[in-house]
Amino acid sequence: MLLAHAGRHLELDGSVRLFGVVGDPIAQVKSPGGITAQFLLRGANALLVPLHVPPDGFPQFMAAAREIRNLAGLVITVPHKIAVVPHLASLTPRARFLGAANIIRRIAPDGGWHGDLSDGEGMRHALTAAGFSPQGKRLLLAGAGGAGSAIALALLEAGAAELAVHDTNTARRDALLARLREHSGARLAVGSADPAGFDLAVNATPMGMRPEDPLPLDAARLAPGAWAADVVTLPARTPFLEAAAARGCATVPGTAMFAAQAGYVADFLLAAS
């Protein structure tokens, strides 16, 4: 027995259903313990393990994953959420619309994969639980990658009046804004690192994982009473959130976003063939 949770035990033998979380870096992820606990709560003898795969090895990894027949699904994290899409046989409508996925499950014995993108709903639920409603608000988002795209869509669907997107990769930023304009009547704009005048500023970049990282947004320009949120889970209190809190802002950490979607992620993965 490897792990016990809520009176249920994981039997680490040949019958265990294997899942992985794939990223670069990988030491920061909280999902191996959290999602495995969700598996056990559902009575599944299943385990999620961390897998460190750099970008240049990702295509080869996905080819190999097709051949690991007891690998039932994957959680996809930085920087692979967009790169995984060409390897998938099918996508949920939101993942297809945004061109990214953070969870995939096996749908055929030969290794076909079905993908979804749950980060946006995770952030929306975390904000709501903390007391923030996007309805009618002005929002600034840093990061137009997989997580940022999902968060942008979810907050617009929750009624945001205005969304500005900031990303140093201007082509990626502009592509996201163009895609969102087809879907939303909200005011969409190119953002900057200046969050002045916004009700909520969200960091959806990896900045903050390393001590030497610069702040993704200029926290000194946040208005006291504004909100700040982050997708980074380690450290849970990123320098951006600490600086926002010092300004009198309410904050929502990446750990809250992860917790808000953990149950859905487990259910999605366990539906694998």
Steps between C-alpha positions, in 0.01 A plus 500: 500500500644834393246759605192523717241778479160522666520133593584383147830347394703494183631156406823551308501191281454414135131589507549867595366749242791726412473871422772764463543875528738627232689828517829690496578575782302249706607539865237771558193291418251413775290262295668161573381496860180697447369309199606161638299584814201583277542162327489323836192695609329360189606145583748477212831318535681768300818706536620829349879537469715801396684476167766756408499539120673798331348657187750345258413153627124544515413356154704189573338469841150513353595237242627274778195569717277347232682170554473497881165323512450538875556877477135610507538877490715807557482837668682749277672802653752770400612520223314223313130601504503627141762256370288200605208585269642345176536171688128478590225316314221717646442804720216650701348809336682744731836328452449496123400868498808605697744255343636364828444219751610435856343155551488210255365146530537188291199431278627207293722198569753621241560822692253754364455792744210732586584840652339775706611832649381547859725783627246771423223341703748435780593868520139617467385274784796600718422870452131446570576302816725786618223755441585653160245513219626579147156636402541851360866527605817617326763225488869486408655167408874437470569196283327378185613137513284201585407602855457865407277416203277283718476764772418771247213299352358399839503854639339642187230234520451603865407851387821708503441837333858551383807279462849621415766239416872557555764261363855560386424254219294748300400251231354266762325793671347624176388151398316457832332839471389424143356166611316655793349774284314228310346379825438800725337838486716631784756771439833334418831683488876465491622535857828596659677427827312793659192380696381848599123532464426127486282317751697175464853422381583135425845354446468201265873482423768286670658817647532457874615138504864607541627757752674697226186542286378857444142580594261420213310825563589824678337431836584853620238627254217287640224697667441415866184291500574340162547123475805302389518132402779267395524158333840417656467239776856500638552723680133529594555863598687630196688832508222645284231401752710622793552836330127521421407419860736775620295740286181394678379265227314174553693206350421156359795257468559230242444235767138617526458470123642147512274399790194638320552272199653189663174307519412571138850403385474166683157427352618588150809279524317202651260499204789371285437176308 
